[in-house]
Amino acid sequence: DGGITQSPKYLFRKEGQNVTLSCEQNLNHDAMYWYRQDPGQGLRLIYYSQIVNDFQKGDIAEGYSVSREKKESFPLTVTSAQKNPTAFYLCASRDGDLPQHFGDGTRLSIL
Amino acid sequence: KQEVTQIPAALSVPEGENLVLNCSFTDSAIYNLQWFRQDPGKGLTSLLLIQSSQREQTSGRLNASLDKSSGRSTLYIAASQPGDSATYLCAALNDYKLSFGAGTTVTVRA
C-alpha cells in the first residue's frame, strides 16, 4: 500500500535542541516537500526537493535544514535557530502535475 | 507571488443543504488547481484536481469549477452529510510550488 509515513506523530523540543522529523515515501515520486501549518493559516513551504541530492529553500526556510540522500527519504531538522517551532509539520510528494500526496503530519511542541 | 484566499473561513449548514466553497488566486499562470480535505490532526486528502485547460471536474457529490481569467475556483458539495464536516483547502500550482489558502472549516449539522 503506497503512501507517505511521517514519524513521530508528536515531538517535544527543549530549548537549544535540534530535532529531526522523518518522512518516508514508497510512491517512487521524485519531488518531496515540507510544509508548516499554523492555526488559521494555510500551509507554508519550508523546503522542497525535486531530485535526489538537490533541494531548495521555500518561503520560510530559516531555522530549518533538510537532506535528500535517498529518493524515498526527506528528513527535516528543526534547529535551535528556529525561535517559534511549535506547529504542525506536513510532508508531501508529487509526480509531475498529479495531486500531491500528504503524510499524517508531526505535531511539534516546546517543553 | 501567488496569493490564495478562501472565503468564508467557516461555514455551518444543516444536513442535506448544498455547500459552496470559494477560492480566489492572484496569479492566473497556474498549471492546476487542487482541492483538499483535512480532518482534525490529520494530513491532507486530495479531492479534485483541475488542469489549467479544464473548466471543471466532478467526483460523486463533488464538483469543482475553474475560471482562470478571473482567478476563481468553486467547490460544490451536493446534499451535504455530517461526514462532510472538515476543513477544505484549495491550492494553486505554479511551476514547482503549491500555494495554499487558509481553508474553509465546514460543519454539517445532523
Backbone of each chain as ProteinMPNN parsed JSONL, in Angstrom:
{"seq_chain_A": "DGGITQSPKYLFRKEGQNVTLSCEQNLNHDAMYWYRQDPGQGLRLIYYSQIVNDFQKGDIAEGYSVSREKKESFPLTVTSAQKNPTAFYLCASRDGDLPQHFGDGTRLSIL", "coords_chain_A": {"N_chain_A": [[0.848, -1.189, 0.0], [0.87, 2.009, -1.116], [2.31, 5.085, 0.07], [2.888, 7.92, 2.273], [4.918, 8.141, 5.071], [5.132, 9.649, 8.133], [7.112, 10.359, 10.959], [8.082, 11.168, 14.363], [4.614, 11.031, 15.533], [4.009, 12.896, 17.467], [6.135, 15.354, 18.92], [8.55, 16.692, 21.13], [10.408, 19.542, 21.932], [13.322, 20.697, 23.555], [14.739, 23.743, 24.881], [17.306, 25.084, 22.861], [17.803, 22.751, 21.532], [18.237, 20.581, 18.714], [15.912, 18.992, 16.558], [14.774, 16.165, 14.649], [12.556, 15.447, 12.06], [10.983, 12.741, 10.537], [10.419, 11.617, 7.184], [9.145, 9.384, 4.942], [8.638, 7.892, 1.764], [6.955, 5.593, -0.396], [6.163, 5.799, -2.967], [7.563, 6.222, -5.199], [8.043, 8.804, -6.058], [9.607, 11.686, -7.453], [9.668, 14.327, -6.488], [9.622, 15.995, -3.367], [8.265, 17.529, -0.398], [8.249, 19.874, 2.347], [6.015, 21.262, 4.65], [4.75, 23.805, 6.812], [2.155, 24.188, 9.166], [0.154, 26.49, 10.738], [-2.324, 27.419, 13.188], [-5.332, 28.544, 11.669], [-4.053, 29.394, 9.407], [-2.862, 28.982, 6.038], [-0.968, 26.277, 4.5], [2.542, 26.604, 4.659], [5.456, 26.687, 2.687], [8.455, 25.069, 3.469], [10.897, 23.689, 2.683], [11.852, 22.158, -0.423], [12.376, 19.378, -2.629], [13.368, 18.334, -5.754], [14.732, 16.294, -6.825], [16.986, 13.588, -6.076], [19.683, 14.398, -3.873], [19.473, 17.108, -4.221], [18.023, 20.18, -3.225], [15.816, 22.911, -2.42], [15.258, 26.122, -0.89], [12.167, 27.059, 0.582], [9.471, 29.294, 1.322], [9.816, 29.852, 4.026], [12.354, 29.052, 5.191], [14.294, 29.618, 7.115], [16.023, 28.581, 10.011], [15.585, 25.925, 9.681], [16.662, 22.749, 8.313], [17.431, 20.395, 5.674], [17.883, 17.149, 4.1], [18.543, 15.098, 1.22], [19.293, 12.298, 0.551], [18.422, 9.876, -0.329], [15.936, 8.663, -2.585], [13.572, 7.946, -1.372], [13.444, 9.239, 1.065], [13.195, 12.16, 3.091], [14.237, 13.912, 5.375], [13.548, 16.391, 7.898], [15.179, 18.844, 9.767], [14.677, 20.662, 12.658], [16.154, 23.374, 13.822], [17.911, 24.913, 16.635], [17.89, 27.538, 16.024], [15.448, 28.188, 15.073], [13.021, 30.017, 16.306], [10.335, 29.895, 16.902], [9.066, 27.175, 16.877], [6.777, 25.665, 17.314], [4.251, 23.933, 15.833], [2.314, 22.305, 13.237], [3.659, 19.904, 11.202], [3.909, 19.008, 7.861], [4.61, 16.566, 5.435], [5.034, 16.02, 1.951], [4.614, 14.495, -1.31], [5.094, 14.372, -4.882], [4.2, 13.555, -8.273], [5.009, 14.719, -11.273], [2.439, 16.784, -12.543], [0.423, 15.716, -11.099], [-1.918, 15.03, -8.353], [-0.768, 16.101, -5.147], [0.525, 13.982, -2.592], [0.022, 13.522, 0.855], [1.563, 13.072, 4.091], [0.578, 12.046, 7.444], [1.379, 13.926, 9.247], [3.417, 15.668, 11.746], [3.279, 16.77, 15.024], [4.801, 19.362, 16.598], [6.021, 20.505, 19.656], [7.028, 22.821, 22.243], [9.0, 22.175, 25.116]], "CA_chain_A": [[0.0, 0.0, 0.0], [1.769, 3.136, -1.237], [1.966, 6.266, 0.82], [3.929, 8.686, 2.951], [4.948, 7.891, 6.506], [5.827, 10.645, 8.94], [7.287, 9.992, 12.367], [6.978, 10.647, 15.164], [3.355, 11.775, 15.408], [4.172, 14.023, 18.394], [7.544, 15.567, 19.243], [8.756, 17.807, 22.03], [11.77, 20.073, 21.82], [13.815, 21.524, 24.653], [15.499, 24.925, 24.468], [18.655, 24.85, 22.365], [17.92, 21.407, 20.971], [17.8, 20.294, 17.351], [15.12, 17.765, 16.435], [14.611, 15.752, 13.261], [11.289, 14.828, 11.689], [11.209, 11.773, 9.473], [9.427, 11.477, 6.129], [9.499, 8.312, 4.019], [7.579, 7.595, 0.798], [7.183, 4.426, -1.262], [5.38, 6.088, -4.173], [8.532, 6.43, -6.281], [7.943, 10.18, -6.527], [10.868, 12.432, -7.423], [9.561, 15.582, -5.741], [9.146, 15.935, -1.982], [8.039, 18.867, 0.159], [7.926, 20.066, 3.758], [5.176, 22.41, 4.935], [4.396, 24.098, 8.197], [0.784, 24.668, 9.271], [-0.205, 27.135, 11.991], [-3.795, 27.565, 13.269], [-5.95, 29.628, 10.912], [-3.245, 29.783, 8.246], [-2.612, 27.951, 5.045], [0.336, 25.631, 4.586], [3.657, 27.396, 4.134], [6.51, 25.807, 2.205], [9.737, 25.225, 4.155], [11.902, 23.234, 1.734], [11.399, 21.163, -1.368], [13.423, 18.675, -3.369], [12.811, 17.781, -6.994], [15.518, 15.131, -7.22], [17.941, 13.188, -5.038], [20.884, 15.221, -3.692], [19.199, 18.5, -4.561], [16.854, 20.737, -2.546], [15.755, 24.375, -2.455], [14.512, 26.777, 0.181], [10.836, 27.569, 0.312], [9.192, 30.647, 1.799], [10.138, 30.056, 5.456], [13.414, 28.063, 5.436], [15.201, 29.985, 8.205], [15.897, 27.771, 11.217], [15.333, 24.542, 9.274], [17.575, 22.168, 7.33], [16.959, 19.122, 5.111], [18.803, 16.392, 3.259], [17.835, 14.188, 0.301], [20.306, 11.329, 0.144], [17.718, 8.766, -0.987], [14.682, 9.092, -3.209], [12.437, 7.655, -0.501], [13.543, 9.872, 2.37], [13.419, 13.615, 3.072], [14.112, 14.347, 6.765], [13.587, 17.823, 8.224], [15.722, 19.167, 11.086], [14.296, 21.952, 13.213], [17.331, 23.732, 14.615], [17.688, 25.83, 17.754], [17.742, 28.881, 15.464], [14.024, 28.405, 14.797], [12.576, 30.509, 17.615], [8.92, 29.613, 17.114], [8.899, 25.938, 16.135], [5.521, 24.966, 17.614], [3.401, 23.906, 14.639], [2.02, 21.003, 12.642], [4.538, 19.79, 10.043], [3.397, 18.06, 6.879], [5.479, 16.17, 4.329], [4.252, 15.649, 0.77], [5.372, 14.128, -2.509], [4.301, 14.6, -6.097], [4.712, 13.033, -9.536], [4.569, 15.614, -12.336], [1.393, 17.705, -12.081], [-0.629, 14.937, -10.446], [-2.165, 15.524, -6.991], [0.208, 15.836, -4.095], [0.163, 13.068, -1.518], [0.494, 14.019, 2.135], [1.617, 12.225, 5.266], [-0.361, 12.404, 8.513], [1.877, 15.065, 9.998], [4.067, 15.612, 13.062], [2.99, 17.967, 15.82], [5.983, 19.716, 17.391], [5.754, 21.44, 20.748], [8.187, 23.203, 23.067], [8.903, 21.804, 26.531]], "C_chain_A": [[0.88, 1.235, 0.0], [1.325, 4.32, -0.428], [3.171, 6.953, 1.405], [3.809, 8.454, 4.45], [5.759, 8.966, 7.199], [5.938, 10.132, 10.374], [8.248, 10.966, 13.04], [5.708, 11.458, 14.933], [3.396, 13.03, 16.285], [5.638, 14.114, 18.777], [7.662, 16.799, 20.126], [10.212, 18.245, 21.96], [12.109, 20.916, 23.039], [14.549, 22.72, 24.064], [16.885, 24.536, 23.99], [18.868, 23.509, 21.689], [17.524, 21.386, 19.495], [16.965, 19.009, 17.357], [14.912, 17.457, 14.959], [13.293, 15.023, 13.071], [11.536, 13.936, 10.475], [10.062, 11.79, 8.465], [9.932, 10.44, 5.123], [8.334, 8.062, 3.07], [7.966, 6.378, -0.055], [6.383, 4.551, -2.556], [6.268, 6.265, -5.403], [8.427, 7.842, -6.885], [9.305, 10.868, -6.439], [10.798, 13.632, -6.476], [8.998, 15.351, -4.337], [9.163, 17.327, -1.373], [7.853, 18.794, 1.673], [7.151, 21.368, 3.917], [5.021, 22.563, 6.438], [2.975, 24.64, 8.194], [0.559, 25.225, 10.669], [-1.718, 27.36, 12.005], [-4.291, 28.761, 12.471], [-5.161, 30.082, 9.701], [-3.153, 28.631, 7.26], [-1.255, 27.311, 5.269], [1.403, 26.54, 3.982], [4.833, 26.468, 3.83], [7.831, 26.105, 2.896], [10.883, 24.909, 3.202], [11.229, 22.298, 0.737], [12.594, 20.571, -2.102], [12.79, 18.05, -4.605], [13.555, 16.536, -7.449], [16.505, 14.825, -6.105], [19.171, 14.094, -5.07], [20.705, 16.671, -4.128], [17.967, 18.973, -3.816], [16.965, 22.26, -2.56], [14.939, 24.895, -1.277], [13.139, 27.191, -0.325], [10.699, 28.967, 0.888], [9.678, 30.917, 3.229], [11.244, 29.095, 5.902], [14.297, 28.376, 6.65], [14.937, 29.166, 9.461], [15.619, 26.307, 10.945], [16.45, 24.063, 8.351], [17.021, 20.817, 6.878], [18.128, 18.411, 4.434], [17.962, 15.505, 2.35], [18.87, 13.229, -0.286], [19.706, 10.127, -0.571], [16.396, 9.279, -1.528], [13.52, 8.975, -2.24], [12.36, 8.543, 0.733], [13.867, 11.352, 2.268], [13.252, 14.135, 4.5], [14.267, 15.855, 6.93], [14.142, 18.006, 9.627], [15.281, 20.568, 11.481], [15.415, 22.343, 14.161], [16.961, 24.694, 15.742], [17.522, 27.271, 17.273], [16.285, 29.203, 15.124], [13.357, 28.743, 16.126], [11.109, 30.218, 17.91], [8.552, 28.315, 16.401], [7.568, 25.225, 16.345], [4.578, 25.072, 16.432], [3.13, 22.462, 14.257], [2.812, 20.93, 11.341], [4.041, 18.671, 9.131], [4.416, 17.829, 5.77], [4.602, 15.735, 3.166], [5.185, 15.214, -0.351], [4.461, 14.28, -3.721], [5.008, 13.987, -7.298], [4.161, 13.914, -10.646], [3.542, 16.59, -11.811], [0.193, 16.946, -11.541], [-0.81, 15.424, -9.01], [-1.034, 15.177, -6.033], [-0.367, 14.863, -3.077], [0.783, 13.61, -0.232], [0.595, 12.91, 3.166], [0.626, 12.725, 6.309], [0.162, 13.466, 9.46], [2.582, 14.723, 11.298], [3.752, 16.903, 13.789], [4.161, 18.209, 16.757], [5.612, 20.759, 18.432], [7.035, 21.713, 21.517], [7.958, 22.775, 24.498], [9.215, 23.009, 27.413]], "O_chain_A": [[1.568, 1.504, 0.985], [0.13, 4.553, -0.247], [4.316, 6.628, 1.089], [2.724, 8.56, 5.021], [6.933, 9.168, 6.889], [4.999, 9.555, 10.924], [9.126, 11.529, 12.385], [5.729, 12.459, 14.216], [2.889, 14.085, 15.904], [6.31, 13.096, 18.941], [6.985, 17.806, 19.918], [11.124, 17.419, 21.932], [11.309, 21.732, 23.498], [14.933, 22.712, 22.894], [17.568, 23.745, 24.641], [19.99, 23.17, 21.314], [16.597, 22.083, 19.08], [17.278, 18.06, 18.075], [14.878, 18.36, 14.123], [12.957, 14.106, 13.82], [12.206, 14.328, 9.52], [8.897, 11.952, 8.828], [11.001, 10.597, 4.534], [7.18, 8.022, 3.497], [9.134, 6.17, -0.385], [5.98, 3.556, -3.157], [5.77, 6.438, -6.515], [8.688, 8.04, -8.072], [10.057, 10.667, -5.486], [11.752, 13.916, -5.751], [8.03, 14.613, -4.15], [9.951, 18.188, -1.763], [7.37, 17.797, 2.21], [7.545, 22.419, 3.411], [5.141, 21.613, 7.212], [2.615, 25.449, 7.338], [0.749, 24.524, 11.664], [-2.331, 27.479, 10.944], [-3.745, 29.859, 12.579], [-5.543, 31.044, 9.035], [-3.342, 27.467, 7.612], [-0.484, 27.748, 6.123], [1.196, 27.16, 2.939], [5.158, 25.579, 4.617], [8.283, 27.25, 2.915], [11.736, 25.758, 2.943], [10.177, 21.722, 1.016], [13.665, 21.172, -2.184], [11.798, 17.326, -4.51], [13.096, 15.811, -8.332], [16.823, 15.69, -5.29], [19.638, 14.503, -6.133], [21.683, 17.375, -4.376], [16.964, 18.26, -3.767], [18.053, 22.82, -2.693], [14.063, 24.213, -0.747], [12.965, 27.607, -1.47], [11.663, 29.731, 0.943], [9.921, 32.065, 3.6], [11.077, 28.392, 6.898], [14.978, 27.485, 7.158], [13.802, 29.061, 9.926], [15.435, 25.526, 11.879], [17.104, 24.867, 7.688], [16.25, 20.177, 7.593], [19.199, 18.981, 4.226], [16.812, 15.195, 2.663], [19.262, 13.336, -1.448], [20.392, 9.439, -1.327], [15.813, 10.218, -0.988], [12.594, 9.785, -2.267], [11.318, 8.598, 1.385], [14.706, 11.759, 1.464], [12.227, 14.741, 4.811], [15.015, 16.504, 6.2], [13.644, 17.4, 10.576], [15.481, 21.532, 10.742], [15.601, 21.705, 15.197], [15.848, 25.216, 15.794], [17.064, 28.129, 18.028], [15.936, 30.365, 14.913], [13.151, 27.868, 16.968], [10.689, 30.291, 19.065], [7.806, 28.343, 15.422], [7.261, 24.275, 15.625], [4.151, 26.167, 16.065], [3.646, 21.527, 14.869], [2.661, 21.79, 10.473], [3.79, 17.548, 9.57], [5.004, 18.771, 5.238], [3.542, 15.145, 3.373], [6.377, 15.52, -0.346], [3.236, 14.312, -3.605], [6.236, 13.906, -7.345], [2.965, 13.864, -10.934], [3.737, 17.175, -10.746], [-0.923, 17.465, -11.525], [0.041, 16.15, -8.494], [-0.434, 14.105, -6.106], [-1.551, 14.899, -2.743], [1.916, 14.092, -0.228], [-0.164, 11.941, 3.139], [-0.08, 13.709, 6.084], [-0.543, 13.867, 10.386], [2.384, 13.655, 11.876], [3.931, 17.994, 13.249], [4.478, 17.372, 17.602], [4.971, 21.764, 18.126], [7.996, 20.946, 21.454], [6.874, 22.972, 25.048], [9.186, 22.902, 28.639]]}, "seq_chain_B": "KQEVTQIPAALSVPEGENLVLNCSFTDSAIYNLQWFRQDPGKGLTSLLLIQSSQREQTSGRLNASLDKSSGRSTLYIAASQPGDSATYLCAALNDYKLSFGAGTTVTVRA", "coords_chain_B": {"N_chain_B": [[4.233, 36.905, -6.459], [2.207, 34.176, -5.651], [-1.011, 34.512, -4.265], [-3.465, 33.042, -2.325], [-6.843, 32.938, -1.512], [-9.476, 32.069, 0.688], [-12.878, 32.188, 1.172], [-15.981, 31.713, 2.876], [-14.25, 31.715, 6.12], [-15.324, 29.912, 7.836], [-18.163, 27.721, 7.977], [-21.475, 26.735, 8.584], [-23.965, 24.38, 8.161], [-27.248, 22.882, 7.753], [-27.852, 19.352, 7.558], [-28.11, 17.961, 4.306], [-28.233, 20.273, 2.869], [-26.844, 22.085, 0.075], [-23.377, 22.755, -0.428], [-21.217, 25.533, -0.977], [-18.078, 26.464, -1.708], [-15.573, 28.894, -1.835], [-12.697, 29.985, -3.681], [-10.006, 32.075, -4.384], [-7.373, 33.333, -6.502], [-4.306, 35.078, -7.207], [-2.397, 35.016, -9.27], [-2.761, 34.087, -12.473], [-1.362, 32.292, -14.007], [-1.332, 29.387, -13.723], [-0.65, 25.849, -13.334], [-2.379, 23.913, -12.43], [-5.294, 23.546, -10.293], [-6.007, 22.596, -7.065], [-8.151, 20.843, -4.824], [-8.395, 20.049, -1.423], [-9.131, 17.963, 1.418], [-9.1, 18.237, 4.943], [-9.04, 16.549, 7.93], [-9.389, 16.976, 11.507], [-6.208, 17.209, 13.045], [-4.973, 15.668, 11.144], [-3.365, 14.727, 7.994], [-3.542, 16.028, 4.589], [-6.078, 15.201, 2.234], [-6.414, 14.55, -1.144], [-9.005, 15.839, -3.14], [-10.091, 16.836, -5.619], [-8.619, 17.654, -8.759], [-8.032, 20.193, -11.003], [-6.991, 20.711, -14.191], [-5.216, 23.376, -15.859], [-6.283, 23.788, -18.367], [-8.838, 22.905, -18.184], [-12.355, 23.3, -17.315], [-13.931, 22.304, -15.316], [-14.234, 19.706, -12.809], [-15.507, 16.574, -11.719], [-16.53, 14.47, -9.042], [-18.385, 12.088, -7.785], [-20.472, 13.428, -5.357], [-19.153, 15.792, -5.454], [-18.144, 18.742, -7.114], [-15.971, 20.746, -8.921], [-15.169, 23.931, -10.144], [-13.307, 25.992, -12.454], [-12.133, 29.169, -13.182], [-9.844, 30.626, -14.814], [-9.276, 33.175, -15.876], [-10.564, 35.002, -14.244], [-9.459, 34.319, -11.887], [-10.567, 32.409, -10.082], [-11.956, 29.648, -8.248], [-14.453, 27.238, -7.525], [-15.827, 25.049, -5.186], [-18.32, 22.68, -5.116], [-20.475, 20.934, -3.029], [-22.819, 18.531, -3.045], [-25.94, 17.887, -1.425], [-25.234, 17.775, 1.469], [-23.607, 15.933, 4.148], [-23.227, 14.844, 7.587], [-20.712, 13.62, 7.74], [-19.227, 15.101, 5.974], [-18.14, 17.141, 7.332], [-15.344, 19.039, 7.902], [-12.133, 20.598, 7.204], [-11.64, 22.408, 4.275], [-9.318, 22.889, 1.791], [-7.932, 24.896, -0.786], [-5.514, 24.893, -3.438], [-3.102, 26.365, -5.526], [-1.113, 25.522, -8.287], [1.942, 26.634, -9.347], [4.634, 26.384, -11.464], [6.95, 24.63, -9.629], [5.63, 24.811, -7.233], [3.059, 24.608, -4.779], [0.605, 26.826, -3.711], [-1.239, 27.588, -0.88], [-4.591, 28.231, 0.271], [-6.079, 29.452, 3.364], [-8.136, 27.861, 4.125], [-11.53, 26.581, 4.475], [-13.589, 25.915, 7.105], [-15.927, 23.499, 7.55], [-19.032, 22.711, 8.984], [-21.454, 20.306, 9.239], [-24.644, 20.012, 10.292], [-26.523, 17.556, 11.954]], "CA_chain_B": [[3.988, 35.792, -5.549], [0.81, 33.741, -5.676], [-1.788, 34.645, -3.04], [-4.704, 32.273, -2.426], [-7.78, 33.351, -0.462], [-10.698, 31.288, 0.779], [-13.949, 32.841, 1.93], [-15.719, 32.172, 4.233], [-13.316, 30.917, 6.908], [-16.094, 28.839, 8.462], [-19.498, 27.575, 7.416], [-22.272, 25.722, 9.273], [-25.192, 24.166, 7.408], [-27.988, 21.673, 8.138], [-27.684, 18.206, 6.671], [-28.918, 17.967, 3.093], [-28.051, 21.508, 2.109], [-25.68, 22.113, -0.813], [-22.281, 23.61, 0.042], [-20.47, 26.262, -1.992], [-16.834, 26.962, -1.112], [-14.919, 29.765, -2.797], [-11.243, 30.102, -3.66], [-9.505, 33.021, -5.376], [-5.917, 33.368, -6.592], [-3.901, 36.335, -7.83], [-1.586, 34.763, -10.454], [-3.553, 33.156, -13.293], [-0.467, 31.385, -14.745], [-1.262, 28.161, -12.917], [-0.721, 24.569, -14.034], [-3.632, 23.304, -11.999], [-5.883, 23.998, -9.04], [-6.372, 21.386, -6.345], [-8.946, 20.93, -3.602], [-8.044, 19.036, -0.44], [-9.898, 17.881, 2.66], [-8.267, 17.945, 6.112], [-9.722, 16.262, 9.182], [-8.58, 17.491, 12.631], [-4.996, 16.486, 13.412], [-4.567, 14.749, 10.067], [-2.831, 15.307, 6.775], [-4.497, 16.438, 3.569], [-6.51, 14.21, 1.26], [-6.784, 15.192, -2.395], [-10.393, 15.617, -3.567], [-10.224, 17.091, -7.048], [-7.574, 18.435, -9.4], [-8.476, 20.741, -12.278], [-5.876, 21.209, -15.003], [-5.432, 24.763, -16.288], [-7.056, 23.783, -19.608], [-10.183, 22.414, -17.903], [-13.266, 24.236, -16.665], [-14.481, 21.697, -14.118], [-14.02, 18.293, -12.538], [-16.574, 16.036, -10.868], [-16.327, 13.175, -8.416], [-19.525, 11.818, -6.911], [-21.233, 14.627, -4.97], [-18.271, 16.957, -5.522], [-17.882, 19.353, -8.409], [-15.138, 21.939, -8.797], [-15.044, 24.717, -11.367], [-12.128, 26.844, -12.524], [-12.142, 30.292, -14.11], [-8.502, 31.182, -14.704], [-9.221, 34.594, -16.223], [-10.983, 35.787, -13.082], [-8.719, 33.846, -10.722], [-11.509, 31.836, -9.123], [-12.418, 28.267, -8.295], [-15.532, 26.972, -6.582], [-16.11, 23.642, -4.881], [-19.713, 22.426, -4.766], [-20.751, 19.628, -2.43], [-24.27, 18.356, -3.082], [-26.619, 17.101, -0.382], [-24.193, 17.588, 2.492], [-23.811, 14.947, 5.209], [-22.344, 15.123, 8.737], [-19.367, 13.149, 7.422], [-18.526, 16.108, 5.17], [-17.559, 18.128, 8.25], [-13.88, 19.024, 7.781], [-11.599, 21.826, 6.608], [-11.39, 22.243, 2.852], [-8.276, 23.812, 1.326], [-7.593, 24.907, -2.207], [-4.109, 25.181, -3.677], [-2.784, 26.644, -6.922], [0.231, 25.075, -8.646], [2.748, 27.419, -10.293], [5.939, 25.719, -11.553], [7.151, 23.552, -8.679], [5.124, 25.168, -5.905], [1.648, 24.755, -4.455], [0.28, 27.88, -2.756], [-2.484, 27.182, -0.232], [-5.444, 29.101, 1.037], [-6.142, 29.108, 4.792], [-9.157, 26.839, 4.295], [-12.878, 26.831, 4.979], [-13.995, 24.843, 8.016], [-17.345, 23.203, 7.331], [-19.748, 21.876, 9.951], [-22.772, 19.896, 8.764], [-25.447, 19.658, 11.473], [-27.485, 16.469, 11.711]], "C_chain_B": [[2.497, 35.463, -5.539], [0.171, 33.907, -4.301], [-3.126, 33.938, -3.248], [-5.593, 32.598, -1.227], [-9.024, 32.483, -0.494], [-11.693, 31.998, 1.698], [-15.215, 32.001, 1.76], [-14.69, 31.301, 4.951], [-14.027, 29.741, 7.563], [-17.528, 28.888, 7.962], [-20.225, 26.48, 8.179], [-23.608, 25.599, 8.558], [-25.932, 22.946, 7.958], [-27.761, 20.578, 7.106], [-28.635, 18.295, 5.471], [-28.753, 19.219, 2.25], [-26.812, 21.396, 1.206], [-24.655, 23.113, -0.29], [-21.599, 24.273, -1.153], [-19.259, 26.905, -1.323], [-16.057, 27.719, -2.189], [-13.414, 29.855, -2.584], [-10.85, 31.11, -4.731], [-7.981, 33.053, -5.342], [-5.498, 34.545, -7.458], [-3.122, 36.125, -9.137], [-2.28, 33.698, -11.302], [-2.685, 32.16, -14.07], [-0.248, 30.09, -13.952], [-1.246, 26.938, -13.82], [-2.016, 23.844, -13.693], [-4.078, 23.907, -10.682], [-6.388, 22.739, -8.33], [-7.221, 21.72, -5.13], [-8.597, 19.729, -2.719], [-9.04, 19.092, 0.717], [-8.92, 17.575, 3.79], [-9.164, 17.726, 7.32], [-8.814, 16.683, 10.328], [-7.386, 16.608, 12.963], [-4.471, 15.552, 12.361], [-3.918, 15.497, 8.914], [-3.938, 15.646, 5.798], [-4.805, 15.283, 2.626], [-6.961, 14.937, 0.009], [-8.207, 14.82, -2.782], [-10.529, 15.719, -5.084], [-9.034, 17.902, -7.522], [-8.105, 18.892, -10.748], [-7.246, 21.26, -13.012], [-6.226, 22.603, -15.522], [-6.288, 24.841, -17.555], [-8.511, 23.344, -19.402], [-11.031, 23.485, -17.227], [-13.842, 23.663, -15.377], [-14.085, 20.23, -14.027], [-15.102, 17.835, -11.572], [-16.147, 14.695, -10.305], [-17.459, 12.962, -7.432], [-20.328, 13.076, -6.637], [-20.411, 15.911, -5.078], [-18.094, 17.422, -6.963], [-17.061, 20.606, -8.181], [-15.039, 22.614, -10.151], [-13.805, 25.597, -11.283], [-12.334, 27.918, -13.578], [-10.803, 30.996, -13.962], [-8.487, 32.68, -14.911], [-9.63, 35.479, -15.056], [-10.282, 35.345, -11.808], [-9.607, 33.228, -9.654], [-11.758, 30.354, -9.367], [-13.486, 28.095, -7.23], [-15.699, 25.467, -6.421], [-17.559, 23.533, -4.418], [-19.814, 21.029, -4.161], [-22.268, 19.502, -2.321], [-24.753, 17.53, -1.897], [-25.67, 16.754, 0.761], [-24.626, 16.604, 3.578], [-22.903, 15.292, 6.382], [-20.905, 14.676, 8.498], [-18.576, 14.096, 6.543], [-17.883, 17.171, 6.047], [-16.035, 17.974, 8.267], [-13.444, 20.417, 7.348], [-11.224, 21.53, 5.164], [-10.405, 23.325, 2.408], [-8.142, 23.736, -0.188], [-6.131, 25.308, -2.341], [-3.872, 25.35, -5.168], [-1.339, 26.255, -7.197], [0.837, 25.976, -9.708], [4.148, 26.806, -10.306], [6.02, 24.561, -10.572], [6.261, 23.671, -7.449], [3.604, 25.253, -5.826], [1.482, 25.865, -3.43], [-1.119, 27.62, -2.221], [-3.27, 28.36, 0.304], [-5.485, 28.626, 2.487], [-7.24, 28.094, 5.094], [-10.504, 27.381, 4.739], [-13.269, 25.642, 5.844], [-15.502, 24.685, 7.95], [-17.877, 22.325, 8.451], [-21.125, 21.59, 9.377], [-23.554, 19.349, 9.955], [-26.484, 18.604, 11.124], [-28.908, 16.885, 12.064]], "O_chain_B": [[1.647, 36.347, -5.433], [0.741, 33.494, -3.292], [-3.831, 34.199, -4.223], [-5.154, 32.54, -0.078], [-9.564, 32.193, -1.561], [-11.382, 32.354, 2.835], [-15.527, 31.601, 0.639], [-14.301, 30.254, 4.434], [-13.42, 28.701, 7.817], [-18.038, 29.94, 7.577], [-19.663, 25.407, 8.404], [-24.307, 26.594, 8.369], [-25.314, 22.071, 8.564], [-27.509, 20.851, 5.932], [-29.804, 18.655, 5.611], [-29.088, 19.232, 1.065], [-25.855, 20.698, 1.538], [-25.008, 24.176, 0.221], [-21.425, 23.657, -2.204], [-19.402, 27.784, -0.473], [-15.905, 27.239, -3.312], [-12.926, 29.808, -1.455], [-11.31, 31.012, -5.868], [-7.369, 32.83, -4.298], [-6.244, 34.966, -8.342], [-3.182, 36.976, -10.024], [-2.374, 32.541, -10.894], [-3.222, 31.27, -14.73], [0.874, 29.757, -13.569], [-1.764, 26.977, -14.936], [-2.659, 23.243, -14.554], [-3.352, 24.668, -10.043], [-7.101, 21.925, -8.917], [-7.031, 22.753, -4.488], [-8.513, 18.588, -3.173], [-9.693, 20.107, 0.96], [-8.017, 16.754, 3.627], [-9.948, 18.599, 7.691], [-7.597, 16.746, 10.156], [-7.534, 15.399, 13.141], [-3.609, 14.72, 12.646], [-3.921, 16.727, 8.863], [-5.121, 15.565, 6.128], [-3.929, 14.497, 2.267], [-7.795, 15.839, 0.08], [-8.581, 13.647, -2.76], [-11.02, 14.801, -5.741], [-8.502, 18.733, -6.787], [-8.574, 18.078, -11.545], [-6.544, 22.142, -12.516], [-7.401, 22.96, -15.612], [-6.947, 25.854, -17.791], [-9.319, 23.404, -20.329], [-10.513, 24.441, -16.649], [-14.198, 24.403, -14.46], [-13.666, 19.606, -15.002], [-15.557, 18.597, -10.719], [-15.499, 13.891, -10.976], [-17.491, 13.581, -6.369], [-20.813, 13.722, -7.566], [-20.925, 16.999, -4.82], [-17.921, 16.627, -7.887], [-17.411, 21.438, -7.343], [-14.851, 21.958, -11.175], [-13.316, 25.909, -10.197], [-12.668, 27.621, -14.725], [-10.638, 31.856, -13.098], [-7.772, 33.395, -14.208], [-9.105, 36.581, -14.894], [-10.493, 35.941, -10.752], [-9.428, 33.487, -8.464], [-11.77, 29.873, -10.5], [-13.435, 28.721, -6.171], [-15.711, 24.718, -7.398], [-17.975, 24.193, -3.467], [-19.298, 20.061, -4.721], [-22.918, 20.262, -1.603], [-24.078, 16.611, -1.433], [-25.348, 15.588, 0.987], [-25.809, 16.455, 3.887], [-21.896, 15.974, 6.19], [-19.975, 15.3, 9.009], [-17.369, 13.917, 6.379], [-17.15, 18.022, 5.542], [-15.51, 16.913, 8.603], [-14.273, 21.305, 7.151], [-10.573, 20.527, 4.871], [-10.631, 24.516, 2.622], [-8.228, 22.665, -0.787], [-5.578, 25.977, -1.469], [-4.379, 24.573, -5.977], [-0.441, 26.612, -6.435], [0.324, 26.077, -10.822], [4.785, 26.718, -9.257], [5.243, 23.611, -10.669], [6.149, 22.71, -6.688], [2.95, 25.87, -6.666], [2.141, 25.852, -2.391], [-2.067, 27.453, -2.987], [-2.699, 29.361, 0.737], [-4.994, 27.544, 2.81], [-7.279, 27.527, 6.186], [-10.609, 28.474, 5.296], [-13.282, 24.502, 5.379], [-16.254, 25.611, 8.252], [-17.261, 21.326, 8.822], [-21.877, 22.513, 9.064], [-23.169, 18.343, 10.552], [-27.221, 18.729, 10.146], [-29.837, 16.091, 11.919]]}, "name": "protein", "num_of_chains": 2, "seq": "DGGITQSPKYLFRKEGQNVTLSCEQNLNHDAMYWYRQDPGQGLRLIYYSQIVNDFQKGDIAEGYSVSREKKESFPLTVTSAQKNPTAFYLCASRDGDLPQHFGDGTRLSILKQEVTQIPAALSVPEGENLVLNCSFTDSAIYNLQWFRQDPGKGLTSLLLIQSSQREQTSGRLNASLDKSSGRSTLYIAASQPGDSATYLCAALNDYKLSFGAGTTVTVRA"}
